[in-house]
Amino acid sequence: MRRTSVLLSATSAILALSTFNVASAQTISNAAQIKSGAYAVEPGHTQVGFSVLHFGFTNYFGAFSNASGTLAFNAQTPASSKLTVNIPVSSVQTTSSQLTDELKGAQWFDATKFPVATFVSTSVKITDPNNATVQGNLTLHGVTKPETLQVHFVGAGVNPMDKKYTIGFDATGTLKRSDFGIKTYVPYISDEVTLHIAGAFEKQD
């Protein structure tokens, strides 16, 4: 009896996973099919990653979480779309708890004095059907500078978990942290910072 129960449970789990996979597969990968409208950043699946060259030995990675913001997407004229993203600086994380605490301090991000980093797009240039160059102003550590992101459309569709229409993008870019007044240990820890952003947005209307 116990073996039969286990087999039934396993079968039910496999069937549930099969159903989930079918639902998950109902996405589009052509940006021209994205629905126009107002979107909000979905913080649980939006990640802002960064890396620096550490003493010339390794690329050291960290990340920010709990981002918020909006995307006004226009499918007919994607170049007129607008993006604003806010990142709580105190959400920074690394694999070292000591370093994580240091990064929040005055020598680095100074999260108490400058709690939010913000990116506001100023132009969107479509480079091919699923890719775009997004220029905007990044405010970090109390300094605002123009920055450029290379953005790739990943997919869109109804999220099978919460039933919300969701679109996702990957974005990459580089910046010089000294431009924003964060100069600690330059050049031993590289001035250039590489960004890799996974952005998820949920439709609001």
C-alpha positions in Angstrom: 0.0 0.0 0.0 2.8 2.4 0.9 4.6 1.7 -2.4 1.4 2.4 -4.3 0.9 5.7 -2.5 4.4 6.8 -3.2 3.9 5.9 -6.9 0.7 7.8 -7.1 2.3 10.8 -5.5 5.2 10.7 -7.9 2.9 10.4 -10.8 0.8 13.4 -9.6 4.0 15.4 -9.3 5.1 14.5 -12.8 1.7 15.4 -14.2 1.8 18.8 -12.3 5.2 19.5 -13.6 4.2 18.7 -17.2 1.2 21.0 -16.9 3.4 23.7 -15.5 5.9 23.3 -18.3 3.2 23.6 -20.9 1.9 26.8 -19.3 5.4 28.1 -19.0 6.1 27.5 -22.7 3.3 29.9 -23.8 5.7 32.8 -24.3 6.7 34.9 -27.2 10.2 35.7 -28.2 9.5 38.4 -30.9 9.5 41.9 -29.4 7.1 43.1 -32.1 4.4 41.1 -30.3 4.8 42.7 -26.9 1.6 44.3 -25.6 1.7 48.1 -25.3 0.9 49.6 -21.9 2.1 50.6 -18.5 4.4 48.1 -16.7 5.9 48.0 -13.2 9.2 46.3 -12.2 8.6 42.9 -10.7 11.2 43.0 -7.9 11.3 39.3 -7.1 12.7 38.4 -10.5 14.6 41.6 -11.3 18.3 41.4 -10.5 21.0 44.1 -10.9 24.4 42.4 -11.0 27.8 44.1 -11.1 31.4 43.0 -11.3 34.8 44.5 -10.8 38.4 43.2 -11.5 39.8 42.5 -8.0 43.6 43.2 -7.8 44.0 41.8 -11.3 43.2 38.3 -10.1 39.5 37.7 -10.4 36.2 39.2 -11.5 34.3 39.8 -8.2 30.5 39.9 -8.4 27.8 41.5 -6.4 24.1 42.3 -6.8 21.3 44.6 -5.8 17.7 43.5 -5.3 14.2 44.9 -4.5 14.2 47.3 -7.5 11.1 49.3 -8.4 10.1 51.4 -11.3 8.0 51.7 -14.4 8.1 51.0 -18.1 5.8 52.7 -20.6 6.1 50.4 -23.6 4.8 51.4 -27.0 4.7 48.5 -29.4 3.9 50.6 -32.5 6.9 53.0 -31.8 9.2 51.2 -29.4 11.7 54.1 -29.6 9.2 56.2 -27.7 9.1 53.9 -24.7 10.2 55.2 -21.3 11.9 53.5 -18.4 12.6 54.5 -14.8 14.3 52.1 -12.3 15.0 52.7 -8.7 17.5 50.6 -6.8 17.8 50.6 -3.0 21.5 50.8 -2.3 21.3 49.0 1.0 20.2 45.9 -0.8 23.7 45.3 -2.1 25.0 41.8 -1.5 28.2 39.9 -2.0 29.5 36.5 -0.9 31.4 38.2 2.0 29.2 39.6 4.8 32.1 41.8 5.9 32.4 43.3 2.4 28.7 43.7 2.0 28.6 45.8 5.2 31.6 47.9 4.0 30.0 48.6 0.6 27.1 50.2 2.4 29.4 52.5 4.3 30.8 56.0 3.6 33.9 54.8 1.8 31.8 53.2 -0.9 28.1 53.6 -1.6 27.2 55.5 1.6 23.7 54.0 1.6 22.6 56.1 4.6 23.3 59.4 2.8 22.4 58.2 -0.7 19.8 55.4 -0.3 18.6 55.1 -3.9 20.2 54.8 -7.3 18.0 55.7 -10.2 18.2 55.2 -14.0 15.9 57.3 -16.2 15.9 56.6 -19.9 16.3 59.5 -22.3 16.3 57.7 -25.6 15.7 54.2 -27.1 17.3 53.1 -30.3 16.1 49.9 -31.9 19.1 48.1 -33.3 17.3 44.9 -34.5 13.9 43.3 -33.8 14.9 42.1 -30.3 17.6 44.5 -29.3 18.0 48.1 -28.4 20.4 50.7 -27.1 18.9 52.6 -24.2 20.5 55.8 -23.1 19.7 57.5 -19.9 20.8 59.3 -16.7 22.1 57.3 -13.8 22.0 58.9 -10.4 24.3 57.2 -7.9 26.1 58.4 -4.8 24.6 61.8 -5.3 26.0 62.2 -8.9 24.1 62.1 -12.2 25.8 60.9 -15.3 24.7 59.7 -18.7 25.0 55.9 -19.2 24.2 53.5 -22.0 22.6 50.0 -21.7 22.5 47.3 -24.4 19.1 45.7 -24.0 17.9 42.3 -25.3 14.3 41.2 -25.2 14.0 37.7 -23.6 10.3 36.8 -23.7 6.8 37.8 -22.8 3.6 36.1 -21.8 1.3 35.2 -18.9 3.2 34.1 -15.8 1.7 30.7 -14.9 2.3 31.3 -11.2 0.5 34.7 -10.7 -1.4 34.9 -14.0 0.1 38.4 -14.8 1.3 39.4 -18.2 5.1 39.7 -17.9 7.9 40.8 -20.2 11.6 40.2 -19.5 14.8 41.8 -20.7 18.5 41.4 -20.2 20.7 44.5 -20.2 24.4 45.1 -20.0 26.6 48.2 -19.6 29.7 49.6 -18.1 30.5 52.6 -16.0 33.4 54.2 -14.1 32.7 54.3 -10.4 35.1 57.2 -10.0 32.7 59.3 -12.1 30.3 59.0 -9.2 32.8 59.8 -6.5 33.4 56.1 -5.5 37.2 55.9 -5.7 38.1 53.6 -2.9 41.1 51.3 -3.9 41.2 52.4 -7.5 43.1 51.0 -9.5 43.7 47.9 -7.4 39.9 47.3 -7.6 39.0 48.3 -11.1 37.4 51.7 -11.8 35.4 50.1 -14.5 32.2 48.3 -13.3 30.4 45.8 -15.6 26.6 45.7 -15.2 24.3 42.7 -16.0 20.7 43.3 -15.4 17.8 40.9 -15.6 14.6 42.9 -15.7 11.0 41.6 -15.2 8.0 43.9 -15.7 4.3 43.2 -15.0 1.6 44.8 -17.0 -0.6 47.2 -15.0 -3.5 47.9 -17.4 
